[in-house]
């Protein structure tokens, strides 16, 4: 699946390391001589960023010396934010895709090299000579991922992790897993947008984009009250399915339409459960992720439905007998701008089935 369009070139990495090392030394000297650093939190009405810019991010302080010109995004969620902010011309690579890019971003996305469908190697990322790296998950930017933030920062490359994967979460070292200590809200997504807009000095675009998402959220969630409707969210894996716990992106979707997640008694973001436990809770409808990746069983929608309608246990589910399947992209279940896409799709299905009270 790592179909990188890049190949390593002899000597390139050593040149990058040497060049960045010089840049680090220069920044260190500059930092010692200047006490005036701007922060990512803008004053009301501030439309431009001042540099050096400091950003508090997931327990670390990032220093951005200038607006990035060669950014690499390591996850689809982060990529779609950068593209939505009109930054394709300042991106030199993307990676880790679960789905096709949003249609409104497809043209810009075509102009940015895809380093890998899944996780690229550290060397492949360095070969693009990035001056900024962003990611949606600690499993991508962290232990066991492409690299840890410190590995990039030692080379003078600021590494930004989405607050959706660290704020109110006690473990972000495994991609999209771990426990939520507090329910995720759209505020964390809006914070990511504002942080990235400040880093790239496009604050006004960021505020406009947040306002647009807030309006869509209000429009979608205000139209449905599915009290009495229960949902189960199946992401992937046929043998031991990954389903959504209480408090991640799927929790936002469920709360927005007034329904109940049958696994809202677990704070684990994506617990693996048995089909018998799903049958015991017998949800009204199943929200099924249709992933374009092919990493594990049950990624594709057709394989999910084929299994549900042929397995002796799942055949007994009310949702299967009534064919109440709500199809979303995998990215709609991840904390991102796609969460609102998920709300809209679930709300539309509940209205179509007259389950919106």
N, C-alpha and C positions, 0 to 999 in steps of 0.2 A: 504493500500500500504506500510505502514511502517513495513515490515516483517523483523524485526531485528533478527539476529542470536544470539544476546546476551540477557541475562536476568540480571537484577540487582541482585547483591549479597549483603546481609546485611553487613553493616560495611565497605564495600570497598571504598565508596566515602569519608567517614570521614578519612580513612587512607590516601587516595590520597591527600585530602585537607591539612592534617597535614604535610605530607611529602613534598608537593610542597611548603607549607608555609615556611618550614625550608630552602628549596632550594632558595626561594626568598630572605630570610634574608641573606643567604650565598652570593648570587650574589650581593646583595646590598653592603655588606662589600667589596667584591672583586672589584666591580665597583668603590668604593670610593678610593681604594688604587692603581688603575691602570689608567693611562691616555692614554694608547696605545690601541685604538680600531681600527680595520681594517674596511673599508667600503666595500660594495658589488660591487663597481665599480672597476674592476681589472685593473692594469696597463697592457699595451700591452705585451703579452707573459706570463703573470702570470697564472700558472696552478693550484695553490693551494690557499686556503683561510686561513687567519690568524684569530684567535679568541682571545677575543670577536669580533664578526663581527657585524657592524651596517648596517641596510638596511633602506633606506627611502622608505616608502610604504604608498601611499594614505593619505598623510598628517600626518603620524605617523612615529616615528623612532623605529624600532625593534632592539633589541640586542640579538644576537644569541651567546650563550656561548660556544657551541660545535656543531659539525654536528649532526642533529637530528637522533635518532635511532628508535623512535616510533611515526611516523607521521600519522595524520588523514587528509584525503582530503575530503572536504564536497561537492564537485561538480565534475561531470564527466570531465569537461575540465581540471581542476587542476590534477585530478587523472591520466589522460592520459599523461600529461607532466611528472609527477613523474615516471610513468611506462616507458616512453620513455627514461628517463635518467637512467634506470636500477636500480631503487630504491625500487623495490617491497619488498626486504628483510628488508627495514627500514620503512615499512608502516604497521600500525596495524588496519586500517579501512578506508572504502570509503563509500560514500553516494550520494544521489540525482542524479539518473541516468535517462536520457531520452531515451537512446538507448543502444544496445549491445556495449561492448568495441570494439575498432578497432581490426581487426583480428590478426594483428602482435603483439598485446599486450595481447591476450586472455590467453595464458599460464601463464604469470606472474600475471595477474589479478586474476586468480583462487587461487593463494596463499595468497591473501589479503582478510581478512574478510570484507563482506559487512554489514555495520551496519544498513542500511535501504535503500529501493529503492528510497524513497524521503528524506525529512529532518529527521534526527534522533533527539532525545531529547538531551539536554545538558548533562543530567545524563548518557546517553548511551555513549556519546563521552568520558566523564570523566572516565567511567568504563574501558576504554582501557589504561588508564594511559599515555596519549600522552605527548610528549615533544615538539610537533610542530603541528600546524593546518593551513591548507590552504583552500582557497575557491575561486570560480570564480565570485561570485555575492554577492553584499552587502545585497541582500534579504536573503541570507543564513548565512552570517557572518555579522550581523548587527541587527538593531531593527526589531523585528518580526521574526527573523531567529532562528537558533540554539542557538546563543548567540551573544552578542556584543564582539568585540575584547578585550575590557577592562576586560570583565568577565574571559576570558582565561588568559589574562596577569596578572591579580591579583593572579592567581594560578601559575605564573611562566611559562606559556605556550605561546610562541610567536605565534601570529595569523596573517597570511599573506593573503591579499586580492589582487586578480589579478588587475594590473593597467588597464586592458581593461575595468573595470567597475568603474573606478574613474577618470582616466586621460581624460580630455576633456569631462566631464560629470557632470551635475549639480545635479543629484540625483541618488544615487545607493542604496537607501533604499528599493526598490521594485525589486524583481528578474527580471533582464533583461529589466526593464522599465526605465523611466526617459528620460531626454532630452540630446542629444549630443550637446555640445557647439562647438566641433571640430570633423571632420570626423575621425572615427577610422582608424588606419593603422595597418599593420602587425608588425610595430615596437613595438607596445604595447605588442603583443604576444611574440615577441623575447625578450623583456625586462623581461617578466615574466619567460621565460625559463632561461635567464641568472641569474636573481635573485635567483631562486630556485637552479640552479646549484651551485651558490656561497654559498648559505646557507648550502647545503649538501656536499660541498667541492668536486664537480665533474665538475669544470669549463670547463675542456677540452671536456667532453661529451656534455656539453651545447653548446659550440661553434660548435662542429661537427653537432649537431642536428639542430641548427639554419642554418648552411650552407646547410644542406640537404633540409630544408624547403624553403630556399631562391631559391634554384635551381628548386624545384618543382613549386614554384610560377612563376618563370621566364618562365619555359617551358609551363605551362598551359595558362598563361595570354598573352604570346607572339604569340600564334597561332590563336587567334580569334579576329575579329573586327566586332562585331554585331551592327554596326551603323544602326539605324532605327528600331531595335528590342526593344520592351518594355516588362518588366517583372513585375509580382507581386508575392511576397513571402508570402505564407499562412502558418503560424506556427500551429495554433490550434484554436478551438472554432468555431462551426458551426453557432450559433445564431448571434454573433457579432465578426467576425473573427479578430484575431490578425495578422496584416500584418507588414512587415518590413518598417520602415521609411528610411530616406536618408542615415544615417551616421553610422550604426553599421556594423556588420560582412557582412550582405547582401550588404551593400554599397561597400565593398571591392570586393565582387564577381561581382557585376554589373559593376563596373568601370574596372575590370580586363578583361572583355570580350567586353567592348565597348558598352554595351547596356544601357537602361534607366529604372530606377525603376519608375513605375507610381505614387508612393507615395514619390518621392524624394523632395516634397515640405513640408514635415514635419520632424522636428528634433527629434520627439518622437521616441524612439527606437522601440517600438512595439505598435503603435496606434491600437485601436479597431475601425473598420469602418463598414459601411453598405455594403451589397452586391450591392445595387444600385450605390454606389459611385465607386465600382470596375467596374461595368458595364459601367458607364460613362467614365471611363478611358480605358476600354477594352484592356488589355494587350495582346501582341502577344502570350505569354506563361505564364503558372502558375508554379512557383516553390513550390512544395508541400513537407512539412515535414512529414516523416513517423516515428512517435514516438512509442517506445515500451511501454512507460508509459501509464496509462489510468487514467489521472487526470481530464480532461475535454473533452467535446464532440469534435470530429474531431481530436483527437490525431493520430488515425490510418489512414493509407493511404486509405484503402478500404472505410472507412466511409466518407472520404473527396470526393473521386470520386463518390460514390453513391449519395451524396448530390448534387454535381456539375451537375450531369447528370439527376437529377430528379426535381430540383427546377426550377420553371418557370423563375426566374430572371437569375440564373446562366447558364441555358441552352442557353441563348442568347449570352454568352461570346464567342468571336472568339476562344479563347484558348480551350474552352470546345467543340465547334463544330468541331475543327480540332484535338482534343485530344492531344494538345501540353502540356503535363504534364512533368515537370522535377522533378524526385523524388530524394530527399536527406534525410539524417538523420536529426533529429531535432538538434543534436549537430553540424551539418555542418553550421547551421544558427547562432550558438552562437560564440562569439569571442573566438577562441581557435586554436589549431593546425588543427582542423577539417575545419576551414575556407578554407584552401587550398583544402581539399577534395571537398568542395562545388564548388570552382572554376573549378576543373577538371570535375566534373559531369555536370555543366552547359555548359562548353565549349564543352564537348563531345556531348551533346544533340543538341546544336546549329549547330555543324558541321554535325550531322546526318540529320538534317532538311534543310541543305544547307542555313542556315541563318547567316553564318559567313562571308559573303561578300568576 
